[in-house]
């Protein structure tokens, strides 16, 4: 078994990779008042709701260690989905489950919106996530804000993540 310090370092590194696998956005965030018209705010609210529901499903799959459930959240051939599945597998191989998948959303911008496709720019950071296993309970460190472009596609079974690309503001 790894020493506690090596385990903590491994958990922290894995937590950062989890974020690279895709977004995890906590429940709907308040819409900031501003110059944008009500149509833009409605579009943002819709995008936040879609993303929050997707994230809730992702967090549940991670909590259960459900590979098939996690795979179903991504479109076929999604590189982000493949990364997320590899990370889940690595955690499970260590005998660990991830609880919480808490993410603080710092910014969300709708870049393109249609009935079956959303393109978003999201800045978030990991917070409040815990790794648990036999005799192990470690709170994962809060990471630095990360900005990504997300493409979600809506199919017959709901919204699926098609791609995740790191960005800067």
C-alpha positions in Angstrom: 0.0 0.0 0.0 1.2 3.5 -0.8 2.3 5.8 2.1 -0.2 8.5 3.0 1.8 11.3 1.4 2.1 9.4 -1.9 -1.6 8.6 -1.8 -2.5 12.2 -1.2 -0.3 13.3 -4.1 -1.8 10.6 -6.3 -5.3 11.7 -5.4 -4.6 15.4 -6.0 -3.1 14.6 -9.4 -6.0 12.3 -10.3 -8.5 15.0 -9.2 -6.9 17.5 -11.7 -7.2 14.9 -14.5 -10.8 14.3 -13.6 -11.4 18.0 -14.3 -9.6 17.7 -17.7 -11.9 14.8 -18.6 -14.9 17.1 -18.7 -16.9 19.6 -16.8 -18.6 19.1 -13.6 -20.8 22.0 -12.9 -22.7 22.3 -9.7 -26.4 23.1 -9.8 -27.9 26.1 -11.5 -26.2 29.3 -10.7 -27.9 32.7 -10.5 -28.0 34.7 -13.7 -26.0 37.9 -13.2 -27.9 41.0 -14.2 -26.4 42.9 -17.0 -26.9 44.5 -20.4 -27.8 41.2 -22.1 -31.4 40.9 -23.1 -33.9 38.5 -21.6 -33.4 36.1 -24.5 -29.7 35.8 -23.7 -30.4 35.2 -20.0 -33.0 32.6 -20.8 -30.5 30.8 -23.0 -27.9 30.9 -20.2 -30.5 29.6 -17.7 -31.3 26.7 -20.1 -27.6 26.0 -20.7 -26.9 26.0 -16.9 -29.9 23.6 -16.3 -28.7 21.2 -19.1 -25.1 21.3 -17.7 -26.3 20.8 -14.1 -28.4 17.8 -15.0 -25.5 16.3 -17.1 -23.1 16.9 -14.2 -25.4 15.3 -11.7 -25.5 12.2 -13.8 -21.8 12.2 -14.2 -21.2 12.6 -10.4 -23.6 9.7 -9.8 -21.8 7.5 -12.2 -18.4 8.3 -10.5 -19.9 7.7 -7.1 -21.2 4.3 -8.1 -18.1 3.4 -10.1 -20.5 2.9 -13.1 -18.4 2.6 -16.2 -21.4 2.0 -18.5 -23.3 4.8 -17.0 -20.4 7.2 -17.4 -19.9 6.1 -21.1 -23.5 6.8 -21.8 -23.0 10.5 -20.9 -20.7 11.0 -23.9 -21.2 10.8 -27.6 -19.6 7.9 -29.5 -15.9 8.6 -30.1 -15.7 11.5 -27.6 -12.1 11.9 -26.5 -13.3 13.5 -23.3 -15.4 10.5 -22.6 -12.5 8.1 -23.2 -10.3 10.2 -20.7 -13.1 10.2 -18.1 -13.5 6.4 -18.4 -9.7 5.9 -18.1 -9.6 8.0 -15.0 -12.6 6.2 -13.4 -10.9 2.9 -14.1 -7.7 4.1 -12.5 -9.5 5.2 -9.3 -11.4 1.9 -9.2 -8.2 0.0 -9.6 -6.9 1.7 -6.5 -10.0 0.7 -4.6 -11.2 4.3 -4.5 -14.5 6.0 -5.3 -15.0 9.7 -5.8 -17.8 11.3 -3.8 -19.2 14.8 -4.3 -17.6 15.8 -7.6 -18.2 19.4 -6.3 -17.4 22.0 -8.8 -17.7 25.8 -8.3 -18.8 27.5 -11.6 -17.1 30.8 -11.9 -18.4 31.8 -15.4 -20.6 30.3 -18.1 -21.1 31.8 -21.6 -23.4 30.4 -24.3 -21.4 30.6 -27.5 -23.9 28.8 -29.7 -27.3 27.4 -29.0 -29.7 25.2 -30.9 -32.4 22.7 -30.0 -29.9 19.8 -30.3 -26.5 21.4 -29.7 -25.0 23.7 -27.1 -21.5 25.2 -27.3 -20.4 26.7 -24.0 -17.4 28.4 -22.4 -17.3 27.4 -18.8 -14.8 28.4 -16.1 -14.9 26.2 -13.0 -12.8 24.6 -10.3 -13.0 21.5 -8.2 -14.2 21.9 -4.6 -15.5 19.6 -1.9 -14.7 16.3 -3.6 -13.7 13.3 -1.4 -12.0 10.1 -2.3 -13.1 7.1 -0.2 -11.9 3.5 0.0 -11.1 0.8 2.5 -9.7 2.8 5.4 -9.2 5.9 3.2 -11.2 9.2 3.2 -9.3 12.1 1.6 -10.7 15.5 0.8 -9.3 16.4 -2.6 -7.7 19.9 -2.9 -9.5 22.7 -4.6 -7.9 23.4 -7.8 -7.3 26.5 -9.9 -10.0 27.8 -12.2 -10.0 26.2 -15.6 -11.8 27.4 -18.7 -13.1 25.0 -21.3 -15.2 25.0 -24.5 -17.9 22.3 -24.2 -20.0 20.9 -27.0 -23.2 19.0 -25.9 -25.4 17.2 -28.3 -29.0 16.2 -27.7 -30.1 12.8 -28.9 -33.0 10.5 -28.2 -31.6 9.6 -24.7 -30.9 13.2 -23.7 -27.8 15.5 -23.7 -24.4 13.9 -24.3 -21.0 15.6 -24.0 -19.4 15.6 -27.5 -16.2 17.5 -26.8 -14.2 19.3 -24.2 -11.3 21.7 -25.1 -9.2 23.7 -22.7 -9.3 27.5 -23.3 -8.2 30.7 -21.8 -10.4 33.7 -21.4 
